[in-house]
Amino acid sequence: MEATELLRKYNVAAPRYTSYPTVPYWDNENFNAEQWQRRLITAYAQHKDEGISLYIHLPFCESLCTYCGCNTRITKNHGVELPYIDALLQEWQMYCELLGERPKIKELHLGGGTPTFFSADNLKQLLQTIAGKAQFEDDAACSFEGHPDNTTTEHLQVLRDLGFKRLSLGIQDFDPKVQFMINRYQTPAQVFLITEMARRLDYQSINYDLIYGLPGQNIQGLTQTINEVVALKPDRIAFYSYAHVPWI
């Protein structure tokens, strides 16, 4: 199938893949906490031998990317980190008590928001506490999202030491005019530096997120971005269409 045919086929409105069940099927009025707990226990009992996949949402960002439809909180106050981690660990303790044992984790993903908003030490505290109440498979798939503007060598080293082998960087577009429109700034040089640091630390999968259809974007600029991305040789590229959701 030609590339243009593939684009036509898949350039359709669809629910976010992170929403399951999808939003139209949510029923808050007829689904309470007790029912949720029963569902959780039942599902775990049926699949616990396979291991669980754990997603941890870290919602804080220092600035708002105007294309973003995620659940975020914008602040430059890093004093929010520890209270949020405490809340996450209380939730994790609740899950462990409901399940009645240390669950086996086969996947763990940090998303946001901006996970690298948090200091490397605070991420280490969060993850070590979670690991203390779980069993990680030897080949567990652990990944995190990083912003090229604030991901440090310390972030990469600490997370690699904790078993993370996958890194995803939000690029979106390298065109300065587009970056101004979406309030998201990073240069190819920054991305190259982080990519090389990750490779030296033996990260085995590096992903770049790109978006097409952004305000101010054109074929020439997007082609230049793609050429620069190809030159950096990521292991994977996620190429999303822009969704205009001004009500979020």
N, C-alpha and C positions, 0 to 999 in steps of 0.2 A: 504494500500500500504506500502511495506517495505521501511525502511529509505534509503537503497541503491537505490531503484527504484525512490524515490522522488529526490534524488541527481542527478541521471541521467536525469530525466525529466526536472529539472529546471537549471541544469548547462549548460546553453547555452548563447551565446552572445546576448545581448539585449541593447537597448538604456537606458541611465540613466533615472530613473523614474522622475527626476526633469526637464527633457527636454520635454516640450509639447508646440506645436507639436514637434515631434522628428526632430533632426537636418537635415535629408535628405529633409524635407519639408520646410525648411527655404528658403525664397526668398527675399533677401535683395535688389535685383535690381528692383523688381516690387512691393515692399511694402514700402511705405514711411511713414513719421511721421503723415501726415494728415490722411492717411488710418488707421493707428494704433489708432489714437485718436477716429475716428468714430467707429471702432470695439470695443474699450473700452467702449464708451458711450452706444452703443447698447447692449453689453453683460451685462453691469451693470443694465440697465433698465429692462432687461428680468429676472434678478436673484437677484435684490437688496433686496427683501423681505427675501431671504434666508440668507443674510449676505455674506460678502466677506472673503476670506482667504488671509492673507498677509504674504509673505515671505520676510525677510530682510536679505540681504547677507552682511556679515561682513568679508572681505577677508583677513585680516591681520593675519600673523603667525610669531612667532619669529624664527622658523626654518622650513625647508621643510621636510615633510614626503615623502619619495621617491616613495611610492605607489600612491600618491594622484593625481587625475586628475581634481580636482576642480579649480575654478578661484581664485587664491591666490596671495598675495603680501607678500614677506618675508622681515621683517624689525624688528629691536629691538628699533626703534624710535617711542615711543608712542605719539610723537607730531602729528602723522598723525590722531589721533582719532577724535579730534574736527573738523578739516576741512572735514573729511569724513562724520561725523554726520551732519554737516551743509549742505552738498550736498544731503544727504538722505532726510533731512527735506524740502529742496527746491523741491525735486522730489515729496514728499508727498503733499506739498502745490499745486503743479501742478495738481496732481490727484484730490484733493478736489475741485479745481476750475473747472476742466473738468466735474466732476460729479454733481456739483452744490448743494451739500448738504453734511452733515456729514454722511459718510457711516457707516453701521452697520458691526462690525467685529465679525466673529464667530470663526476664527482661526488666530493665529499669531505665526510665527516660526522664530527663529534666527538661521541662519546657517553660514557656512564659508568655508574656513578660520577658524578662532578661535574666536567665539563671546566673550569668556572670555579673549582674548587679551585686550579688552576694559575694562577700570576701571568700577567698579560698579556705581560710580557717573555718568559717561558719558552714560552708558546704561540707567540709570534712566532718565537723561535729554532727551535722544532720545525717550524713550517710553512714557514718560509723555507728551511730545509735540505731538506725534502722537495721543495719547488718547484724547488730548484736542480738536482735530478736528474730532473725531469719536465717535461712540457709541459702547461700548463693550457689547455683550450678557452676561448675568449673568453666563452662563456656557461655556464661550469662552475657547477653547482649546489653551493654550499658552505653547510653549515648546522652549527649547534652547539646543544647543550643547555645551558641555564643555570639555576642555582638563584636564585630571586628574592632570597634572603638574602645572596648574595655576588657577584652579577654587577654589575660596576662600569662606569662610563662608559669607563674605560680599556680594559676587555675589549671593549666594543662598538666603540670606535673602532679599536683595533688589528686586530680581526678584520674589520671593514668595510674597512679599508685593504688587507687581504690578499685581498679578494674575496668575503667572506662576505655573503650577502644574506638568509639565513634564520635565524631564532632560534626555539627551542622552550623554553618555560618550564613547569616542572613545578608545577602548581597543586594538583591532586588535590581539595582541598576547602577552602573558606574558614571553615568552622565551627570555632571554637576548640576545642570538645570533641573533634571528630574529629581535628584537628591534634595534640592532646595524645595521643590514642590511637595515632596513627601516627608520632609524633615528627617531624613535618614542619611547620615554621612559616613562614608568610609572610602578609602582610596585603594586602588589595586596594590599599592606598596604595602599598606597595612595588612591586606588579606594575604599577600604573598608571605609576609613575615610570620603571621600566625600559622599558615599552612605549613611552612618549613619547620617551625618549632614543633608542631604536632607530629610531623613525619619523623623528626629526630627522636621524638619520644615514643615512636612506634605505634601511633594511632593507625588503625588499619582501614578506616573508612572516613573520608572527609567529604561532606556534602555542602554544596552551595545552593541556596534558595534564590531563584530569580522570579520576577513578575513581569508579565507583558500586559499592555493596556493601561499603564500608569499615566497620570496626567503629565503632559509635556513630552511624552515619549514619542519617538518616531523610528522608522525603519533603520535609518542611518545610525542613530545613537544606540539602538538596541543591538544592531549588528556589531558595533564596536565593543559593546559590553560582552557579547557572546565570544568574540575573538579574544578578548582579554581573559575571560574565564577559561576558555579552552587552553590558552597558553599556561595557565596555572595548574592545569591537569588535576582537577578534583576527581575523586573516585565516583562521585554521583552528582547529578544535577536535578533539583526539583524545580520545574518550570510551571508556575501558577498563572492563572489569569486573574487580573485585578477585579475585585468585587467592590462596587461602590455602595457602601453602607453608612451613609452620613448619620443615621439615627443611632448608631452604636457609640 
